[in-house]
């Protein structure tokens, strides 16, 4: 396997581990993996869910160095993030891997332009090409097929879709190298504040129970409340429930036009499982479904299926969960 130097970064520790694990596989035994973190006025901005010490420990066995760029400002900005990535990749960096996040999308685009790099977005895997360069795999046509993208120039810059880190760090914490971010900050005009109240976290939930058109009327969704409570789940829905019937807010929509989930368990109730919806559940570890149509697409794409009337099955599931507790 060829050696190389890879640069990885992310807005979360688990995604940073996932990027580092992939980079380590591609870099080879003699290759190098440098992880990039940003620190600013508010402390650690990326990855934002841990201290630098925790991050360095979480990269044990996955990366060689944690590069910490100071002076990133008050919040995670794509331009400052890109400046750190460009500096980190330098003249000999072979590839940049970044996990998806709002600021990451801007950072990846700016990095690719600055480095005159090949770029691919929302990747799911990356492999070396036989003649040099890389081949990225990503979902196309709403998730119904996989597309392969050749990245022929160096460095290659890849933005990765949501996923889960399957491994575990091992060994001593990686060394931390402090660097100063030399990018000039542009002026930002403050026009006002508007608080954002976020009540739903489908992307981060370990269990998601989603409802679909198998429910006859809005009031019938109350049937699911005990199940959601028993599983400690977030409530999601298919597109018709949120956009057509407006029974639930759009922030609960799972699918191509909504949220993608990486839950340990995704339970679909009365959802047919069209391509647009299945795109949003590809990251789930286990998909289970209750549907009265044995030929519905969801039955071909779920790990476990109960073919039956959800109005009878859901109460039985609740009773079974309660009896176990």
JOMOZI-V896692 format. One record per run of one state. SS is the DSSP state (@ for helix, = for strand, . for the rest). FROM is the first residue (numbers start at 0). LEN is the number of residues. Records with the same first field share a line. If there is no record, write none. Layout:
SS: FROM-LEN + FROM-LEN
//
This chain:
.: 0-4 + 9-3 + 27-4 + 40-2 + 46-5 + 58-6 + 70-7 + 89-5 + 99-2 + 115-2 + 123-1 + 128-5 + 143-1 + 151-4 + 160-14 + 180-26 + 211-6 + 231-2 + 237-1 + 244-5 + 254-4 + 259-5 + 269-5 + 279-6 + 291-5 + 301-2 + 307-2 + 324-1
=: 4-5 + 31-9 + 42-4 + 64-6 + 94-5 + 117-6 + 124-4 + 133-7 + 144-7 + 155-5 + 174-6 + 206-5 + 233-4 + 252-2 + 258-1 + 264-5 + 285-6 + 303-4
@: 12-15 + 51-7 + 77-12 + 101-14 + 140-3 + 217-14 + 238-6 + 249-3 + 274-5 + 296-5 + 309-15
//
